[in-house]
């Protein structure tokens, strides 16, 4: 079983700097629903992530705060 997973991982983008992720968070960990992404991408791919719209672009709340140099109260106007 380990060899099957290892072989699947190598064919599907495994690299030491990536983590396994479910495409559909409600789905199972199965080949059809898994991929390898960076830790940063994985941290964003959560139900609790707050998204903001700014000048036609979509940003994670913490990234927009850094980009604009603003705090929590000011960024609320951009939250979706």
For each residue, the residues with C-beta under 8 A, 3 or more apart:
1: 4 5
2: 5 6
3: 6 7
4: 1 7 8
5: 1 2 8 9
6: 2 3 9 10
7: 3 4 10 11
8: 4 5 11 12 31
9: 5 6 12 14 20 36
10: 6 7 14
11: 7 8
12: 8 9 31 34 35 36
13: 18 35 36
14: 9 10 18 36
15: 18 36
16:
17: 38
18: 13 14 15 36 37 38
19: 36 37 38 39 42
20: 9 29 34 35 36
21: 34 35 36 37 41 42 45
22: 25 27 28 29 33 34
23: 27 33 34 35
24: 27 33
25: 22 45 46 47
26:
27: 22 23 24 30 33
28: 22 33
29: 20 22 33 34
30: 27 33 34
31: 8 12 34
32:
33: 22 23 24 27 28 29 30
34: 12 20 21 22 23 29 30 31
35: 12 13 20 21 23
36: 9 12 13 14 15 18 19 20 21
37: 18 19 21 41 42 45
38: 17 18 19 41 42
39: 19 42 43
40: 43 44
41: 21 37 38 44 45
42: 19 21 37 38 39 45
43: 39 40 46
44: 40 41 49 60
45: 21 25 37 41 42 49
46: 25 43 49
47: 25
48:
49: 44 45 46 60 61
50: 60 61 79
51: 58 59 60 61 79 80
52: 58 59 60 61 64 75 78 79 80
53: 56 57 58 59 78 80
54: 57 59 64 67 68 78
55:
56: 53
57: 53 54
58: 51 52 53
59: 51 52 53 54 63 64 67 78
60: 44 49 50 51 52 63 64
61: 49 50 51 52 64 65 75 79
62: 65 66
63: 59 60 66 67
64: 52 54 59 60 61 67 68 70 75 78
65: 61 62 68 69 70 71 72 75
66: 62 63 69
67: 54 59 63 64
68: 54 64 65 74 75
69: 65 66
70: 64 65 74 75
71: 65 74 75
72: 65 75 76
73: 76
74: 68 70 71 77
75: 52 61 64 65 68 70 71 72 78 79
76: 72 73 79
77: 74
78: 52 53 54 59 64 75
79: 50 51 52 61 75 76
80: 51 52 53
